């Protein structure tokens, strides 16, 4: 984690406690995984945001974690410009703090360590936040327009941000400035990083793969390969598969696609499957995300209010879960807990 010397304490407050809801109903599961965590109620609605929730993130457990009972940390952010920090355990679900230092919507969240949160905002900023001390460790203002998405490469210390200013920026939490800036022809809506590579997608419908180690921010920068097939803007990207050799995309053409991103592919298009009609996008043109989860499932956002849990290898739909009263913008599964964010101001959590 980067140094907190000279850090500024961010504004915090406390919203209402979460309320319990049975709106998101999961079918009974035949077996119990010891790695799964139970909740006080099988399904809960977490309230506190005053507007649409755009992003959620689970914190990875500390390496020396020995919780008894176990607990999880989660963050949610949205249009109201706040980040709500949650503690989940079998005994209780609590909102333990709120970060309100952003001047506009929080667009994307990702934990880079058990206590360090990476956040992007429509106020043109990218921030590292100590989620335990509620201190902003570092703030970047390198973008000139809305920052749409951020991603952290778990194999390196590098992070990436993309924006309506058409820039892909790389940065390291240990440094003040960016490590490179790569300008695209059109606005960039989504980014995903892993294994020293970074993938971007934008309003030209093309996904680009970059070797992050070779990017310097000049005219010689070029993608390793491009992925074409979407007929409308991709709104979310994630890396997954049992060998982390697949890239998944959620797009406004109402398709989910899986792409082979291994170094050498015999498929000239690299597209391994396409699922049409699983997700829906509407005229609001929201950036609906997609997540790959450790249990080899996919959870894409959808404007019809349905949380689809898909098999990560085949793309088959395992569960279709109602509960939200508007578009689902983001959904993730961690330790057997499914969390989804929606424009109805709710975060719904349930045991999967």
The 8 nearest C-alpha neighbors of each residue, nearest first, counted from 0:
[[1, 2, 115, 112, 172, 173, 114, 111],
 [2, 0, 173, 172, 3, 136, 137, 174],
 [1, 3, 4, 0, 136, 173, 6, 5],
 [4, 2, 6, 136, 5, 1, 134, 135],
 [5, 3, 6, 2, 136, 7, 1, 137],
 [4, 6, 3, 7, 136, 2, 137, 135],
 [7, 5, 3, 136, 4, 135, 134, 8],
 [8, 6, 135, 134, 9, 5, 136, 3],
 [9, 7, 134, 135, 133, 6, 10, 132],
 [8, 10, 134, 100, 135, 133, 7, 11],
 [9, 11, 99, 100, 98, 8, 12, 97],
 [12, 10, 98, 97, 99, 9, 96, 13],
 [11, 13, 97, 96, 14, 98, 10, 99],
 [12, 14, 96, 97, 15, 11, 95, 94],
 [15, 13, 47, 16, 12, 97, 94, 48],
 [16, 14, 47, 17, 13, 46, 94, 18],
 [15, 17, 18, 94, 14, 93, 46, 47],
 [18, 16, 45, 46, 44, 15, 19, 93],
 [17, 19, 44, 45, 16, 20, 46, 43],
 [18, 20, 43, 44, 17, 21, 42, 40],
 [21, 19, 43, 44, 22, 42, 18, 23],
 [20, 22, 42, 23, 24, 43, 19, 41],
 [23, 21, 322, 20, 24, 321, 42, 323],
 [22, 24, 322, 321, 21, 320, 42, 25],
 [25, 23, 22, 21, 26, 320, 42, 321],
 [24, 26, 27, 23, 351, 320, 350, 349],
 [25, 27, 28, 24, 318, 351, 320, 29],
 [28, 26, 25, 29, 351, 30, 24, 350],
 [27, 29, 30, 26, 31, 351, 25, 350],
 [30, 28, 27, 31, 26, 32, 351, 25],
 [29, 31, 28, 32, 27, 33, 35, 351],
 [30, 32, 33, 29, 35, 28, 34, 335],
 [33, 31, 34, 35, 30, 335, 36, 334],
 [34, 32, 35, 31, 36, 334, 335, 30],
 [35, 33, 32, 334, 36, 335, 31, 69],
 [36, 34, 335, 334, 32, 33, 37, 336],
 [35, 37, 334, 335, 34, 38, 336, 89],
 [36, 38, 89, 350, 35, 39, 88, 41],
 [37, 39, 89, 40, 41, 88, 36, 350],
 [40, 38, 89, 90, 91, 41, 37, 88],
 [39, 41, 38, 42, 43, 19, 349, 37],
 [40, 42, 349, 350, 38, 39, 43, 37],
 [43, 41, 349, 21, 40, 348, 20, 23],
 [44, 42, 19, 20, 348, 347, 45, 349],
 [43, 45, 347, 20, 19, 18, 346, 345],
 [46, 44, 17, 346, 18, 345, 347, 43],
 [47, 45, 17, 345, 48, 44, 18, 346],
 [46, 48, 14, 15, 49, 45, 17, 16],
 [47, 49, 344, 50, 46, 79, 52, 345],
 [48, 50, 79, 344, 47, 51, 78, 46],
 [49, 51, 344, 79, 48, 78, 52, 77],
 [52, 50, 342, 344, 78, 77, 343, 341],
 [53, 51, 77, 341, 344, 340, 342, 76],
 [54, 52, 77, 328, 106, 76, 51, 340],
 [55, 53, 107, 76, 329, 75, 108, 52],
 [54, 56, 75, 74, 108, 76, 329, 340],
 [57, 55, 74, 109, 73, 108, 58, 75],
 [56, 58, 73, 72, 59, 74, 110, 333],
 [57, 59, 113, 72, 110, 73, 60, 56],
 [60, 58, 113, 57, 112, 61, 110, 72],
 [59, 61, 113, 58, 64, 62, 71, 72],
 [62, 60, 64, 63, 113, 59, 112, 114],
 [61, 63, 64, 60, 59, 113, 65, 112],
 [64, 62, 61, 65, 60, 66, 113, 59],
 [63, 65, 61, 62, 66, 60, 69, 67],
 [66, 64, 63, 67, 69, 68, 61, 62],
 [67, 65, 69, 68, 64, 70, 63, 71],
 [68, 66, 69, 65, 70, 64, 88, 89],
 [67, 69, 66, 70, 89, 88, 90, 65],
 [70, 68, 66, 67, 88, 36, 71, 89],
 [69, 71, 88, 87, 68, 66, 86, 72],
 [72, 70, 87, 86, 88, 73, 58, 69],
 [73, 71, 86, 58, 85, 57, 87, 70],
 [72, 74, 57, 85, 56, 58, 84, 86],
 [73, 75, 84, 56, 55, 83, 85, 82],
 [76, 74, 55, 83, 82, 54, 56, 84],
 [77, 75, 82, 105, 54, 81, 52, 53],
 [76, 78, 52, 53, 105, 79, 104, 51],
 [77, 79, 104, 80, 51, 50, 105, 52],
 [78, 80, 50, 77, 81, 104, 49, 48],
 [81, 79, 104, 103, 105, 78, 101, 77],
 [80, 82, 99, 98, 79, 76, 77, 83],
 [83, 81, 76, 98, 75, 97, 84, 74],
 [82, 84, 97, 75, 74, 96, 76, 81],
 [85, 83, 74, 96, 94, 95, 73, 97],
 [84, 86, 94, 73, 93, 72, 95, 74],
 [85, 87, 72, 93, 92, 71, 94, 73],
 [88, 86, 92, 71, 70, 72, 91, 85],
 [87, 89, 70, 90, 91, 38, 92, 69],
 [90, 88, 38, 39, 37, 91, 36, 68],
 [91, 89, 88, 39, 38, 92, 87, 68],
 [90, 92, 88, 39, 89, 93, 87, 38],
 [93, 91, 87, 86, 88, 94, 85, 17],
 [94, 92, 86, 85, 95, 91, 87, 16],
 [93, 95, 85, 84, 96, 86, 16, 83],
 [94, 96, 93, 85, 84, 86, 97, 13],
 [97, 95, 84, 94, 13, 83, 12, 11],
 [96, 98, 83, 11, 12, 82, 13, 84],
 [97, 99, 11, 82, 81, 10, 100, 9],
 [100, 98, 81, 10, 101, 11, 97, 80],
 [99, 101, 10, 9, 98, 102, 81, 80],
 [102, 100, 80, 103, 99, 81, 122, 120],
 [101, 103, 122, 80, 100, 104, 121, 120],
 [102, 104, 122, 80, 121, 101, 120, 105],
 [105, 103, 78, 80, 121, 120, 77, 79],
 [104, 106, 120, 77, 80, 76, 119, 107],
 [105, 107, 120, 119, 147, 53, 104, 77],
 [106, 108, 148, 119, 54, 118, 105, 149],
 [109, 107, 118, 117, 54, 56, 55, 119],
 [108, 110, 117, 56, 116, 111, 118, 150],
 [109, 111, 116, 112, 58, 115, 117, 56],
 [110, 112, 115, 116, 109, 151, 117, 113],
 [111, 113, 115, 114, 110, 59, 58, 116],
 [114, 112, 59, 58, 61, 60, 115, 110],
 [113, 115, 130, 112, 129, 131, 116, 58],
 [116, 114, 129, 112, 128, 111, 110, 130],
 [115, 117, 110, 128, 127, 109, 111, 118],
 [116, 118, 127, 109, 108, 110, 126, 128],
 [119, 117, 108, 126, 107, 125, 116, 127],
 [120, 118, 125, 107, 106, 146, 105, 124],
 [119, 121, 105, 106, 122, 124, 104, 146],
 [120, 122, 145, 123, 104, 103, 146, 105],
 [121, 123, 103, 120, 124, 102, 145, 101],
 [124, 122, 145, 121, 144, 146, 142, 120],
 [125, 123, 140, 120, 122, 139, 119, 126],
 [124, 126, 119, 139, 118, 138, 120, 140],
 [127, 125, 138, 118, 137, 117, 139, 128],
 [126, 128, 117, 137, 136, 116, 135, 118],
 [129, 127, 135, 116, 136, 115, 134, 130],
 [128, 130, 115, 134, 133, 131, 132, 114],
 [129, 131, 133, 114, 128, 132, 115, 116],
 [132, 130, 129, 133, 114, 134, 115, 128],
 [131, 133, 134, 129, 130, 8, 128, 114],
 [134, 132, 130, 129, 131, 9, 8, 128],
 [135, 133, 8, 129, 132, 9, 128, 7],
 [134, 136, 128, 7, 137, 127, 6, 9],
 [137, 135, 6, 127, 128, 3, 134, 129],
 [136, 138, 127, 135, 126, 139, 6, 128],
 [139, 137, 126, 125, 127, 140, 124, 136],
 [140, 138, 125, 124, 141, 126, 137, 176],
 [139, 141, 124, 142, 123, 138, 125, 143],
 [140, 142, 139, 143, 124, 177, 123, 176],
 [143, 141, 123, 140, 144, 164, 124, 162],
 [142, 144, 164, 123, 141, 145, 140, 163],
 [143, 145, 164, 123, 163, 142, 146, 162],
 [146, 144, 121, 123, 163, 162, 147, 122],
 [147, 145, 162, 123, 121, 120, 161, 119],
 [148, 146, 162, 188, 106, 161, 145, 189],
 [147, 149, 107, 189, 161, 160, 146, 190],
 [150, 148, 160, 159, 107, 190, 119, 161],
 [149, 151, 159, 191, 158, 192, 190, 160],
 [150, 152, 158, 153, 192, 157, 159, 111],
 [151, 153, 193, 192, 154, 155, 157, 158],
 [154, 152, 155, 151, 193, 156, 111, 194],
 [153, 155, 152, 194, 193, 195, 156, 157],
 [156, 154, 157, 153, 152, 195, 194, 193],
 [155, 157, 171, 152, 158, 153, 154, 172],
 [158, 156, 171, 155, 152, 170, 151, 169],
 [159, 157, 151, 170, 150, 169, 171, 152],
 [158, 160, 169, 150, 149, 168, 170, 151],
 [159, 161, 149, 168, 148, 167, 150, 169],
 [162, 160, 167, 148, 187, 166, 146, 147],
 [163, 161, 146, 164, 147, 187, 145, 165],
 [162, 164, 186, 165, 145, 144, 187, 146],
 [163, 165, 162, 144, 166, 143, 186, 142],
 [166, 164, 186, 183, 163, 185, 187, 182],
 [167, 165, 182, 164, 181, 161, 162, 168],
 [166, 168, 161, 181, 180, 160, 182, 169],
 [169, 167, 180, 160, 159, 179, 166, 181],
 [168, 170, 159, 178, 179, 177, 158, 180],
 [171, 169, 177, 178, 158, 157, 159, 172],
 [170, 172, 157, 173, 174, 158, 156, 169],
 [171, 173, 174, 1, 170, 137, 127, 175],
 [172, 174, 1, 171, 175, 2, 0, 156],
 [175, 173, 172, 171, 176, 170, 177, 178],
 [176, 174, 173, 177, 172, 139, 137, 171],
 [177, 175, 174, 178, 170, 139, 141, 171],
 [176, 178, 170, 179, 169, 168, 175, 171],
 [177, 179, 170, 169, 176, 180, 171, 168],
 [180, 178, 216, 215, 169, 177, 168, 214],
 [181, 179, 168, 216, 167, 166, 182, 169],
 [182, 180, 216, 167, 166, 168, 183, 179],
 [181, 183, 166, 165, 167, 180, 184, 216],
 [184, 182, 165, 185, 166, 181, 186, 167],
 [183, 185, 165, 182, 186, 203, 187, 166],
 [184, 186, 183, 165, 202, 187, 203, 201],
 [185, 187, 165, 163, 201, 202, 164, 162],
 [188, 186, 201, 162, 165, 200, 161, 163],
 [187, 189, 201, 147, 234, 200, 186, 162],
 [190, 188, 200, 235, 148, 199, 234, 187],
 [189, 191, 199, 198, 236, 148, 150, 149],
 [192, 190, 198, 150, 237, 236, 197, 238],
 [193, 191, 197, 152, 196, 150, 151, 198],
 [192, 194, 152, 196, 195, 153, 197, 154],
 [193, 195, 196, 154, 152, 192, 153, 155],
 [194, 196, 193, 211, 210, 212, 197, 152],
 [197, 195, 210, 211, 193, 194, 209, 192],
 [196, 198, 192, 209, 191, 208, 211, 193],
 [199, 197, 208, 191, 207, 190, 192, 209],
 [200, 198, 190, 207, 206, 189, 197, 191],
 [201, 199, 206, 189, 187, 205, 188, 233],
 [202, 200, 187, 188, 203, 186, 204, 232],
 [201, 203, 232, 204, 186, 185, 187, 188],
 [202, 204, 201, 205, 185, 232, 231, 200],
 [205, 203, 232, 202, 231, 229, 201, 233],
 [206, 204, 227, 203, 200, 226, 207, 201],
 [207, 205, 200, 226, 199, 225, 227, 198],
 [208, 206, 225, 199, 198, 222, 224, 226],
 [207, 209, 198, 222, 224, 223, 197, 225],
 [210, 208, 222, 197, 223, 196, 211, 198],
 [209, 211, 196, 212, 213, 195, 223, 197],
 [210, 212, 196, 214, 213, 195, 209, 197],
 [213, 211, 210, 214, 195, 196, 215, 209],
 [214, 212, 211, 210, 215, 220, 209, 216],
 [215, 213, 211, 212, 216, 220, 179, 210],
 [214, 216, 179, 217, 213, 220, 180, 178],
 [217, 215, 180, 179, 181, 214, 220, 218],
 [218, 216, 219, 220, 215, 181, 180, 214],
 [217, 219, 220, 216, 221, 181, 182, 215],
 [218, 220, 217, 221, 216, 215, 214, 222],
 [221, 219, 218, 217, 214, 216, 215, 222],
 [220, 222, 219, 223, 209, 218, 214, 224],
 [221, 223, 209, 224, 208, 207, 225, 220],
 [224, 222, 209, 208, 210, 221, 225, 207],
 [223, 225, 222, 208, 207, 226, 209, 221],
 [224, 226, 207, 206, 208, 227, 205, 222],
 [227, 225, 206, 205, 207, 228, 268, 224],
 [228, 226, 205, 229, 225, 206, 204, 268],
 [227, 229, 230, 226, 205, 204, 270, 268],
 [228, 230, 231, 204, 227, 252, 250, 205],
 [229, 231, 252, 204, 228, 232, 251, 250],
 [232, 230, 252, 251, 204, 229, 250, 233],
 [231, 233, 204, 202, 251, 250, 201, 234],
 [250, 234, 232, 249, 235, 200, 204, 251],
 [235, 233, 286, 250, 287, 249, 189, 188],
 [234, 236, 288, 249, 289, 189, 248, 233],
 [237, 235, 248, 247, 191, 190, 189, 289],
 [238, 236, 247, 191, 290, 246, 291, 289],
 [239, 237, 246, 245, 243, 247, 291, 191],
 [240, 238, 243, 245, 291, 246, 244, 237],
 [239, 241, 243, 242, 245, 244, 311, 312],
 [240, 242, 243, 239, 295, 244, 312, 311],
 [241, 243, 244, 240, 239, 245, 261, 238],
 [244, 242, 239, 240, 245, 241, 238, 246],
 [245, 243, 261, 260, 242, 240, 259, 239],
 [246, 244, 259, 239, 240, 258, 260, 243],
 [245, 247, 238, 258, 257, 237, 239, 260],
 [246, 248, 257, 237, 256, 236, 258, 238],
 [247, 249, 236, 256, 235, 255, 250, 233],
 [248, 250, 255, 235, 233, 234, 289, 254],
 [251, 233, 249, 234, 252, 232, 254, 253],
 [250, 252, 253, 231, 232, 280, 233, 234],
 [251, 253, 231, 250, 254, 230, 229, 232],
 [254, 252, 279, 251, 278, 250, 276, 280],
 [255, 253, 275, 274, 252, 250, 249, 256],
 [254, 256, 249, 274, 248, 273, 250, 275],
 [257, 255, 273, 248, 247, 272, 254, 274],
 [256, 258, 247, 272, 271, 246, 270, 245],
 [257, 259, 270, 246, 269, 245, 271, 260],
 [258, 260, 269, 245, 261, 244, 270, 271],
 [261, 259, 244, 245, 258, 262, 246, 269],
 [260, 262, 244, 263, 259, 264, 245, 243],
 [263, 261, 260, 264, 244, 259, 223, 224],
 [264, 262, 261, 265, 260, 259, 266, 269],
 [263, 265, 266, 261, 269, 262, 259, 267],
 [264, 266, 267, 263, 269, 268, 259, 261],
 [265, 267, 269, 264, 268, 270, 259, 271],
 [268, 266, 269, 265, 264, 270, 226, 259],
 [267, 269, 270, 266, 226, 227, 228, 258],
 [270, 268, 259, 266, 258, 267, 271, 264],
 [271, 269, 258, 268, 272, 257, 259, 256],
 [272, 270, 257, 258, 269, 259, 273, 256],
 [273, 271, 257, 270, 256, 274, 258, 314],
 [272, 274, 256, 255, 275, 254, 257, 271],
 [275, 273, 255, 254, 256, 277, 276, 272],
 [276, 274, 254, 277, 253, 273, 255, 278],
 [275, 277, 278, 253, 254, 279, 274, 255],
 [278, 276, 275, 274, 279, 254, 253, 307],
 [279, 277, 301, 276, 253, 254, 280, 300],
 [278, 280, 253, 301, 302, 303, 276, 281],
 [281, 279, 302, 251, 253, 301, 284, 278],
 [282, 280, 283, 284, 302, 279, 285, 251],
 [281, 283, 284, 280, 285, 251, 302, 279],
 [282, 284, 281, 285, 280, 302, 286, 326],
 [285, 283, 282, 281, 286, 280, 251, 287],
 [286, 284, 283, 287, 280, 328, 234, 281],
 [285, 287, 234, 288, 284, 235, 328, 188],
 [288, 286, 328, 300, 234, 285, 235, 329],
 [287, 289, 235, 329, 300, 299, 234, 328],
 [288, 290, 299, 235, 298, 300, 249, 236],
 [291, 289, 298, 297, 237, 331, 299, 292],
 [290, 292, 297, 239, 296, 237, 238, 298],
 [291, 293, 296, 294, 295, 332, 297, 290],
 [292, 294, 295, 291, 333, 296, 332, 334],
 [293, 295, 292, 296, 332, 333, 335, 291],
 [296, 294, 311, 293, 292, 310, 240, 291],
 [297, 295, 311, 310, 292, 309, 294, 291],
 [296, 298, 291, 309, 311, 290, 308, 310],
 [297, 299, 308, 290, 330, 289, 307, 331],
 [300, 298, 289, 288, 290, 297, 330, 301],
 [299, 301, 328, 287, 327, 329, 288, 289],
 [300, 302, 278, 279, 327, 303, 326, 304],
 [301, 326, 303, 280, 279, 304, 327, 281],
 [304, 302, 301, 326, 305, 279, 325, 327],
 [303, 305, 326, 325, 323, 327, 302, 324],
 [306, 304, 321, 320, 303, 307, 319, 301],
 [305, 307, 320, 319, 321, 308, 304, 300],
 [308, 306, 319, 298, 318, 305, 309, 320],
 [307, 309, 298, 318, 317, 297, 316, 296],
 [310, 308, 316, 297, 317, 296, 315, 314],
 [309, 311, 296, 314, 315, 312, 313, 297],
 [310, 312, 296, 295, 297, 314, 313, 309],
 [311, 313, 310, 314, 240, 295, 241, 296],
 [314, 312, 315, 310, 311, 272, 309, 316],
 [313, 315, 310, 309, 311, 312, 316, 274],
 [314, 316, 310, 313, 309, 317, 311, 312],
 [315, 317, 309, 318, 308, 310, 314, 307],
 [316, 318, 309, 308, 315, 310, 319, 307],
 [319, 317, 308, 316, 307, 320, 309, 306],
 [320, 318, 307, 306, 305, 308, 321, 317],
 [319, 321, 306, 305, 318, 23, 307, 24],
 [322, 320, 305, 23, 323, 306, 304, 319],
 [321, 323, 23, 22, 324, 320, 304, 305],
 [322, 324, 304, 325, 321, 341, 343, 327],
 [325, 323, 343, 304, 322, 326, 342, 341],
 [326, 324, 304, 323, 343, 342, 341, 303],
 [325, 327, 302, 304, 303, 341, 342, 301],
 [328, 326, 341, 300, 301, 304, 340, 329],
 [327, 329, 287, 300, 341, 53, 340, 326],
 [328, 330, 300, 340, 288, 54, 339, 327],
 [331, 329, 339, 298, 338, 340, 299, 300],
 [330, 332, 338, 337, 290, 298, 339, 333],
 [331, 333, 337, 336, 292, 338, 335, 334],
 [332, 334, 336, 335, 337, 331, 292, 293],
 [335, 333, 35, 336, 36, 34, 332, 293],
 [334, 336, 35, 351, 333, 36, 350, 332],
 [337, 335, 350, 333, 332, 334, 349, 351],
 [336, 338, 332, 349, 348, 331, 351, 350],
 [339, 337, 348, 331, 330, 347, 332, 336],
 [338, 340, 330, 347, 346, 329, 331, 348],
 [341, 339, 346, 329, 52, 328, 327, 345],
 [342, 340, 327, 343, 328, 52, 326, 345],
 [341, 343, 51, 344, 52, 326, 325, 327],
 [342, 344, 341, 345, 325, 324, 51, 323],
 [345, 343, 51, 50, 342, 52, 48, 341],
 [346, 344, 343, 46, 341, 45, 340, 347],
 [345, 347, 340, 45, 339, 44, 348, 341],
 [348, 346, 44, 339, 338, 43, 45, 345],
 [349, 347, 338, 43, 337, 42, 44, 346],
 [350, 348, 42, 337, 41, 336, 351, 43],
 [349, 351, 336, 41, 335, 337, 37, 42],
 [350, 335, 336, 337, 349, 25, 28, 332]]
